[in-house]
């Protein structure tokens, strides 16, 4: 998901996009209707045309089940449309989950956290400059997210919690022993109750495609 507002020659411009109908390294290409510049939809980078070299801002977004999102964000509104399979359409992935990973960062700083590893280690404390971050995973629904793990400028160290009374996966910080909802980044009890972790921009990728777009990126081991 990208911000389509750009500052072009000192003027704020809202671009309108379409599908170019071609692929670059298995990633589809967009064009903007104002300048016909070609953009990589995965990275937001302008690759050919008048705006070559400019980049669309990537906005934070999550890939989660609707029921789960609704539970976390009850006031959510939906842009409804007709879709196959019901109200918003139905998407069923038949790929092996081990083919996917969660990407954080851009360019040579990009780092991929393979879902196969996250299945075994559902909470990962790490650093991708300039962020101290925590990667969280819900093994039931194969959903991953990234948060800044600093609270009041102090990095926390998180560990997974299992066997909770709630159906929402939890974690605990070692510094204060507060408990947090993994997928919302909210502290639900303890010294830090009510605190929220800042979501970071992270994007689920097929590992094969990620390595083609970010050949200098790092895969978390």
MOPE-V661035 format. One record per pair of residues at least 12 apart in sequence whose ideal C-beta (glycine too) atoms are under 6 Angstrom apart, sorted by sequence separation. I is the first residue (numbers start at 1). J is the second residue. D is the distance in whole Angstrom. If there is no record, write none. Layout:
BEGIN
I|J|D / I|J|D
END
This chain:
BEGIN
37|49|3 / 44|56|3 / 101|113|6 / 178|190|3 / 185|197|3 / 17|30|5 / 18|31|6 / 27|40|6 / 28|41|6 / 36|49|6 / 37|50|5 / 101|114|4 / 123|136|6 / 133|146|5 / 134|147|5 / 158|171|5 / 159|172|6 / 168|181|5 / 169|182|5 / 177|190|6 / 178|191|6 / 35|49|6 / 37|51|4 / 44|58|6 / 101|115|6 / 176|190|6 / 178|192|4 / 17|32|5 / 27|42|5 / 35|50|4 / 100|115|5 / 122|137|4 / 133|148|6 / 134|149|4 / 158|173|5 / 176|191|4 / 35|51|6 / 133|149|6 / 176|192|5 / 15|32|4 / 16|33|5 / 111|128|5 / 131|148|5 / 132|149|5 / 156|173|4 / 157|174|5 / 97|115|5 / 98|116|4 / 132|150|6 / 15|34|6 / 118|137|4 / 156|175|5 / 119|139|6 / 113|135|5 / 105|128|5 / 132|155|4 / 104|128|5 / 134|158|5 / 118|144|6 / 138|169|5 / 125|157|5 / 125|158|6 / 123|158|5 / 123|159|6 / 123|160|4 / 122|160|5 / 147|185|5 / 2|44|5 / 102|144|4 / 104|146|5 / 151|195|6 / 97|142|5 / 136|182|4 / 123|171|5 / 147|197|4 / 148|198|4 / 147|199|6 / 148|200|6 / 2|56|4 / 3|57|4 / 146|200|4 / 2|58|6 / 3|59|6 / 146|202|4 / 1|59|5 / 1|61|4 / 133|200|6 / 65|141|6 / 64|143|5 / 104|202|5 / 112|210|5 / 102|202|5 / 103|203|5 / 102|204|6 / 103|205|5 / 100|204|6 / 101|205|6 / 110|214|4 / 101|207|5 / 99|206|6 / 103|210|6 / 110|217|4 / 111|218|5 / 112|219|5 / 113|220|5 / 99|207|6 / 108|216|4 / 72|184|5 / 60|199|5 / 60|201|5 / 63|204|5 / 58|201|5 / 42|213|6 / 26|209|5 / 25|212|4 / 25|213|6
END
